[in-house]
């Protein structure tokens, strides 16, 4: 006989890492809404509302706008796997862990991948990418808008997209850390495919990941001679489920969809400009406070992601030990670095519902007490 388990009880953490972020109580309440079937007319209405809200947040009119079942990596795989065919040439812009993941994923789908690399924490000048495009014929360029591993923000997306299109390439943009927290204009900038995740700046539950596809990219996907090798992420099939005459593709995560809908409603209620300003103001408060403690930022200010700050661990301190103390003594979660930055930086997220003055002040007070 298995041992009897007590009812589930989890600590209430202050989540200030790179995701998941804290969620508004309204999101949790929405997730407790009674279940219905995944083809129930009422649930299909919810999906349509999520689709409309996502178009507003992405600032796009793309018909192919939906939430992929899975975390941000699932949306990344859907973006890459639907566009890449065996032998396609891909230019992968790599300046951190997730640029690297895009490069590896494209190679697994059979692409011939050329890597344009910068050291972790740096960003690309448009001229650098445009020059690389002139050296070969590429179908796809992959790029990360806000690199979660370094806290560096890639500027000039519109200029880069224009250069891609002039060279006959599509731009795939990773917006996992930026959607809902930073300015993101998919149509105006000319981005062909963009994807994100529900649990970061949108402050929804993990398990559904927004994705949007331009008409040009859609045409290429629909014109493939063979469907993509992974059925679950086939965007033609997924869009039949999300379309005007829904057809079964998979059993949607119903409670998660409820949560995402409410999270998106909160974004729209706040308003995108006000939301972006809130994230910027709280980032400024954090940066000033960290510098007052004698800590050094990893990324120069003009290239920092306001929703994800990377700070160098002070000399003489054990990075993991301090982080563990933050969790056990102050109930605050932040993250360390990984890859070449392991043990060298902290990653502090002020995303969505987590981005508040009170959270910044709480973290700064905890750090001050520990470092002293």
Secondary structure, DSSP 8 states (H G I E B T S, - for coil): -------------EE-SSS-----HHHHHHHTS----TT-HHHHHHHHHHHHHHHHHHT---SEEEEEESSHHHHHHHHHHHH--TT-EEEEEESSHHHHHHHHHHHHTT-EEEEEE--TT----HHHHHHHHTTS--SEEEEESEETTTTEE---HHHHHHHHHHTT-EEEEE-TTTTTTS---HHHHT-SEEE--TTSTT---TTEEEEEE-HHHHHHHHT-SS--S-GGG-HHHHHHHHSSS---SS---HHHHHHHHHHHHHHHHH-HHHHHHHHHHHHHHHHHHHHHTT--BSS-GGGBBTTEEEEE--TT--HHHHHHHHHHHH-EE-EE--GGGTTTEEEEE--GGG--HHHHHHHHHHHHHHH-
